[in-house]
Amino acid sequence: MPVYAYKGVNAAGKTARGQLDAETSRAARARLRRDGIFITDFEESSAKAVKRSGSGPRFNISISFSTLQRISPLDMALMTRQAATLIGAGIPLVESLAALTEQTEHPRLKANLGQIRDRVNEGASFADALDQSGAFPDLYVGMVRAGEESGALETVLERLADYLESQVRLRNKVSSILIYPLVMLGFAGFVIGVLVTVVLPQISELLVGLNKPLPFYTRWIIDGAGFIRSWWWALALLAAAAFALLRAAIATPRGRIVWDGLKLRLPVVGRTVRSIAISRFTRTLSTLLAGGLPIVRALETSKVVAGNVVLGRAIEQAQQSITEGASLAHPLKASGEFPPLVTHMIEVGERSGELEAMLSKVSDTYEEQVETMVTRLTALLEPLLILIMVGIVVVIILATLVPLLDLTTSLS
C-alpha cells in the first residue's frame, strides 16, 4: 500500500503535515477531507512528482525529502525489535508490516515499510521485498532469507536487533569519548585565529612604526599572520583540493589497500582501528552463523562489515581455505593480521562446535578493549591539546611583548 506525504490546513486554521497510507491517492485525499484537512501539497512520499504550470511546456521536478533521509542504525534496530515481537506474538507478516508502517516515525523507513508490505501482500518473500527496497544492507537481507527458509524468522530478527544495538552502542561509546577533545581542538583553533587575525595586526602596526629592528621570530609571526590574512582563500582551496585528491586516491583499489594498511600500523591509533574492525567482523560472523547462513556466505558479508581491505584480504584467504576443506583459524593466523587471542578462540570454537559463542565472546572482549583504549587516548590527548594551545599563545605573546619591553627599557 503506497504511503503519501501531505501538507494542509485544518479546521482551526493551523498548518498540518504528515504521512498516511491508502490504497490510492484518491482514497488518501478523501480520508484527509473527512478529517477536516484542506490539502495544499500532496505527493507519494517515495515517488517523483512532475508538475506542469503556465501556458508553455514548463517542468518542475521535485523529490520528496523523505527519500534523501538516511535510516540510522538505531531506527533500524528499533524496527527490527518490534518486528520480532509482533511475529513472535503470532501476528501474520503482512499485518505485522502494516503495524510497523503505522507506528514508525522515520519518513523514509515508513515509506519503505509500506512498499515492502505491498510486495509481500502480492506474494513476494520478505527477503526479496527487503532487497528490492534498497534500504537494507546485504547482511540484513541474507539473515532474513535464512530465517524464512529455516522457519525461524522471529529468532533471526531478534539476533539482528541484538547485532544492530551492539553496533550502535559501540559507535556511541567511541563518539561520546571523542567529543571533548574535538571541542578542545575547535576552541584552540578559534583562540589562535582571533590572535592572528585581530590582536596581532594591531600590535604589529605599532611595532613596525617604531622603526627599530625586530627579533627574527617576531618578523616571522607578523609575516605569517599577514600571509594567512591575504591568502586564506587560496589556503582553503588548497586544503579542499588535497582532501578531494586523497578521497580519489583512497577510492582506487591500490590506494585503499595502502590507506587501510597505514591505519593499522599507526603507533597508537592502529591498535584501536584493528580492535574495532575485529569486533565488527567477529560480531557479524557470529550473528550470521547463528542465523543459519553458510560460513562462506557469512564470511563474504563479514568481510565488508569489517571495513578494512587488509583484513578483508585475510578473510578472503580463509574463504578459499574453507572451500578446500580446511579450518577457519589457520588462514587467519597465517595472515598475521589477527591477534593470537582471536585465532586461538576461533580454533577452540571450531573444535568444540561452539564457533558462534566463541566469536561473540571475542567481539565482547574487543569492544571492551576499544572503550579502554579510546579512553586512554582521550586522557592523553586532552593535556596535549592544552599544552599545544598554551605554547602557541605564549609564543605569540612573547613575540609581541619582547619588542615592547625593549622599547620601554630604552625610553627609561
C-alpha positions in Angstrom: 0.0 0.0 0.0 1.5 3.4 -1.0 2.5 6.0 1.6 1.6 9.6 0.9 3.0 12.8 2.3 0.7 15.8 2.7 0.6 19.4 3.9 -2.5 21.3 4.6 -4.6 23.5 6.9 -7.0 22.0 9.5 -10.4 23.5 10.6 -8.7 25.6 13.2 -6.5 27.3 10.6 -3.3 25.6 11.8 -0.8 24.0 9.5 -1.0 20.2 9.4 1.5 17.9 7.8 2.3 14.2 7.9 2.1 10.9 6.1 -0.6 8.3 5.7 -1.1 5.1 3.7 -4.0 4.3 1.5 -4.9 2.1 -1.5 -4.9 5.1 -3.9 -4.2 8.8 -3.8 -7.9 9.4 -4.2 -8.7 7.4 -1.1 -6.0 9.3 0.8 -7.4 12.6 -0.2 -10.9 11.5 0.8 -9.6 10.5 4.2 -7.9 13.8 4.7 -11.1 15.6 3.8 -13.1 13.6 6.3 -10.5 14.6 8.9 -11.2 18.3 8.1 -7.8 19.0 6.4 -7.7 21.3 3.4 -4.8 20.0 1.3 -2.1 22.4 0.0 0.6 19.9 -1.1 0.2 16.1 -1.7 2.5 13.5 -3.2 3.6 9.9 -2.8 6.4 10.0 -0.3 8.8 7.8 -2.3 8.0 9.0 -5.8 8.9 11.9 -8.0 6.2 14.4 -8.8 6.3 16.1 -12.2 4.1 19.2 -12.3 3.2 21.4 -15.3 2.0 25.0 -14.9 1.6 28.0 -17.2 0.9 28.1 -20.9 4.3 26.8 -22.0 5.8 23.4 -21.6 7.4 24.1 -18.2 8.5 21.2 -16.0 9.2 21.3 -12.2 10.6 18.0 -10.9 10.6 17.7 -7.1 11.8 14.8 -5.0 10.3 14.1 -1.6 12.7 14.9 1.2 11.9 11.6 2.9 13.8 9.7 0.1 17.0 11.6 1.0 16.9 10.9 4.7 19.3 8.3 5.9 17.9 5.5 8.1 20.1 5.4 11.2 21.1 2.0 12.7 19.1 2.9 15.8 15.9 3.3 13.8 16.6 0.0 12.0 17.3 -1.8 15.3 14.1 -0.5 16.9 12.0 -1.5 13.9 13.7 -5.0 13.9 13.0 -5.5 17.6 9.3 -4.5 17.1 9.0 -6.8 14.1 10.4 -9.8 16.1 7.9 -9.0 18.9 4.9 -8.9 16.5 5.9 -12.0 14.6 6.6 -13.8 17.9 3.1 -12.9 19.1 1.7 -14.9 16.2 0.6 -11.9 14.0 0.8 -12.6 10.3 3.7 -11.0 8.4 1.6 -8.6 6.3 -0.3 -7.4 9.4 2.9 -7.0 11.3 4.4 -4.9 8.5 1.2 -2.8 8.4 1.5 -2.2 12.2 5.2 -1.3 11.8 4.3 1.2 9.0 1.8 3.0 11.2 4.0 3.3 14.2 7.3 4.1 12.5 8.1 7.8 12.7 11.1 7.9 10.3 9.7 9.2 6.9 11.9 7.1 4.7 11.7 3.9 6.8 7.9 4.4 6.9 7.7 4.7 3.1 10.0 1.7 2.6 7.9 -0.5 5.0 4.8 0.5 3.1 6.3 -0.7 -0.2 7.7 -3.9 1.5 4.2 -4.7 2.8 2.7 -4.3 -0.6 5.2 -6.6 -2.2 4.7 -9.2 0.5 1.0 -8.9 0.1 1.4 -9.5 -3.7 3.2 -12.8 -3.0 6.9 -11.8 -2.7 9.0 -13.2 0.1 10.0 -10.9 2.9 13.7 -11.1 2.0 13.0 -10.3 -1.7 10.9 -7.3 -0.7 13.6 -6.0 1.6 16.2 -6.5 -1.2 14.1 -4.6 -3.7 13.6 -1.6 -1.4 17.3 -0.9 -1.5 17.3 0.4 2.1 18.5 -2.7 3.9 22.1 -4.0 3.8 23.1 -7.4 2.4 23.7 -8.7 5.9 20.1 -7.9 6.9 18.6 -9.4 3.7 20.7 -12.5 4.0 19.7 -13.1 7.6 16.0 -12.7 6.9 16.3 -15.0 3.9 17.9 -17.7 6.1 15.3 -17.2 8.7 12.4 -17.6 6.2 14.0 -20.8 4.8 14.6 -22.3 8.2 11.2 -21.2 9.7 12.9 -19.3 12.5 12.2 -15.7 11.3 11.4 -14.5 14.9 14.8 -15.8 16.2 16.7 -14.3 13.3 15.1 -10.9 13.8 15.9 -10.9 17.5 19.5 -11.7 16.7 19.6 -9.0 14.1 18.2 -6.5 16.6 20.9 -7.6 19.1 23.5 -7.1 16.5 22.3 -3.6 15.4 22.0 -2.5 19.0 25.6 -3.7 19.8 26.9 -1.7 16.8 25.0 1.4 18.0 26.4 1.0 21.5 30.0 0.7 20.2 29.6 3.7 17.9 28.1 5.8 20.7 30.9 4.9 23.1 33.6 6.0 20.7 31.7 9.2 19.7 31.0 10.2 23.3 34.6 9.8 24.3 35.9 11.9 21.4 33.5 14.8 21.9 35.6 16.6 24.5 38.9 16.5 22.6 37.2 17.7 19.4 35.6 20.6 21.3 39.0 21.5 22.8 40.6 21.4 19.4 38.0 23.7 17.9 38.3 26.1 20.8 42.1 26.2 20.4 41.7 26.9 16.7 39.3 29.7 17.5 41.6 31.4 20.0 44.6 31.2 17.7 42.6 32.5 14.8 41.4 35.6 16.9 45.0 36.3 18.0 46.4 36.0 14.4 43.6 38.0 12.6 42.5 40.6 15.2 45.1 41.1 18.0 48.4 40.6 16.2 47.7 43.0 13.3 47.1 45.9 15.7 50.3 45.2 17.7 52.3 44.6 14.5 51.4 48.1 13.2 52.8 49.6 16.4 55.9 47.5 16.3 56.6 48.3 12.6 56.0 52.0 13.3 58.8 52.1 15.9 61.4 51.9 13.1 63.5 49.6 15.3 64.9 46.2 14.3 62.6 43.4 15.4 63.6 39.9 16.6 63.5 37.3 13.8 60.7 35.3 15.5 58.6 38.4 15.7 59.1 39.1 12.0 58.2 35.5 11.2 55.0 35.7 13.1 54.0 39.0 11.7 54.8 37.9 8.1 53.0 34.6 8.7 49.9 36.3 10.0 49.9 38.7 7.1 50.2 35.8 4.6 47.3 34.0 6.2 45.1 37.1 6.1 45.9 37.8 2.5 45.8 34.3 1.1 43.3 32.4 3.4 41.1 31.7 0.4 44.0 30.1 -1.5 44.9 28.0 1.6 41.3 26.9 1.9 41.1 25.9 -1.8 44.4 24.1 -1.5 43.1 22.1 1.6 39.9 21.3 -0.2 41.8 20.1 -3.3 44.2 18.0 -1.2 41.2 16.4 0.6 39.5 15.7 -2.7 42.7 14.2 -4.1 43.1 12.0 -1.0 39.5 10.8 -1.3 40.0 10.0 -5.0 43.2 8.1 -4.2 41.5 6.1 -1.4 38.7 5.2 -3.8 41.1 3.2 -6.0 41.8 -0.4 -5.0 45.6 0.2 -4.6 45.0 3.4 -2.7 42.5 1.7 -0.3 45.0 -1.1 0.5 47.7 1.4 1.3 45.4 3.6 3.3 43.9 0.8 5.4 47.4 -0.7 5.9 48.7 2.6 7.2 45.8 3.0 9.6 46.6 -0.5 11.1 50.2 0.3 11.5 50.0 3.7 13.2 51.8 3.8 16.6 48.9 4.2 18.9 45.8 4.6 16.8 46.5 1.4 14.8 45.6 -0.9 17.7 42.3 0.9 18.2 41.4 0.7 14.5 42.3 -3.0 14.4 40.3 -3.8 17.5 37.2 -2.0 16.1 37.5 -3.9 12.8 37.9 -7.3 14.6 35.0 -6.6 16.9 32.7 -5.8 13.8 34.0 -8.9 12.0 33.5 -11.4 14.8 30.1 -9.9 15.9 28.8 -10.0 12.3 30.1 -13.5 11.6 28.6 -14.8 14.9 25.3 -13.3 14.1 25.2 -14.7 10.5 26.2 -18.2 11.6 23.7 -18.2 14.4 21.1 -17.1 11.8 21.7 -20.2 9.7 23.8 -18.8 6.9 26.6 -21.0 5.4 30.0 -20.0 6.6 31.3 -19.0 3.2 28.4 -16.6 2.6 28.8 -15.3 6.2 32.5 -14.6 5.7 31.7 -12.7 2.5 29.3 -10.3 4.3 31.5 -10.1 7.4 34.5 -9.1 5.3 32.6 -6.0 4.0 31.3 -5.0 7.5 34.9 -5.2 8.9 35.6 -2.0 6.9 39.3 -2.7 6.3 40.7 -4.1 3.0 43.8 -5.5 4.6 41.8 -7.7 7.0 39.3 -8.4 4.2 42.1 -10.0 2.1 42.9 -12.3 5.0 39.3 -13.2 5.3 39.2 -14.0 1.5 42.0 -16.4 2.0 40.1 -18.0 4.8 37.1 -18.4 2.5 39.2 -20.2 -0.1 40.7 -22.4 2.6 37.3 -23.4 3.9 36.1 -24.3 0.4 39.1 -26.6 0.2 38.1 -28.3 3.4 40.5 -26.5 5.8 39.7 -24.7 9.1 38.9 -21.0 9.6 41.5 -20.3 12.3 44.6 -21.5 10.3 44.5 -19.0 7.4 43.6 -16.1 9.7 46.6 -17.0 11.9 48.9 -17.3 8.8 47.9 -13.9 7.6 49.5 -12.2 10.7 46.7 -9.6 10.8 44.7 -11.2 13.6 46.0 -11.4 17.2 46.7 -14.8 18.7 43.7 -14.4 21.1 41.3 -14.2 18.1 42.7 -17.2 16.2 43.0 -19.3 19.3 39.4 -18.8 20.4 38.2 -19.4 16.8 40.2 -22.7 16.8 38.7 -23.7 20.1 35.2 -22.9 18.9 35.7 -25.0 15.7 36.9 -28.0 17.7 34.1 -27.7 20.3 31.3 -26.9 17.8 30.6 -23.6 19.6 32.1 -21.2 17.0 29.2 -18.7 17.2 29.6 -18.4 21.0 33.3 -18.0 20.8 33.1 -15.3 18.1 30.6 -13.5 20.3 33.0 -13.6 23.3 35.8 -12.3 21.1 33.6 -9.4 20.0 32.7 -8.6 23.6 36.4 -8.6 24.6 37.4 -6.3 21.8 34.5 -3.9 22.4 35.8 -3.5 26.0 39.3 -3.0 24.7 38.2 -0.4 22.3 36.5 1.6 25.0 39.5 1.3 27.3 42.0 2.3 24.5 39.9 5.3 23.4 39.5 6.4 27.0 43.3 6.3 27.4 43.9 8.1 24.1 41.5 10.8 25.2 43.2 11.2 28.6 46.5 11.7 26.8 45.1 13.9 24.1 43.4 16.4 26.4 46.6 17.7 28.2 48.5 17.5 24.9 46.0 19.8 23.2 46.1 22.2 26.1 49.9 22.3 26.0 49.9 23.0 22.3 47.4 25.7 22.6 49.2 27.4 25.5 52.5 27.0 23.7 51.2 28.8 20.6 49.6 31.6 22.6 52.8 32.1 24.7 55.0 32.3 21.6 52.7 34.9 20.0 52.5 36.9 23.2 56.3 36.8 23.7 56.9 37.7 20.1 54.9 40.9 20.6 55.7 41.8 24.1 59.5 41.5 24.0 59.9 44.4 21.5 57.6 46.5 23.5 59.6 45.8 26.7 62.8 46.7 24.8 61.2 49.9 23.8 60.1 50.7 27.4 63.6 49.9 28.6 65.3 52.2 26.1 62.9 55.0 26.9 63.7 54.6 30.6 
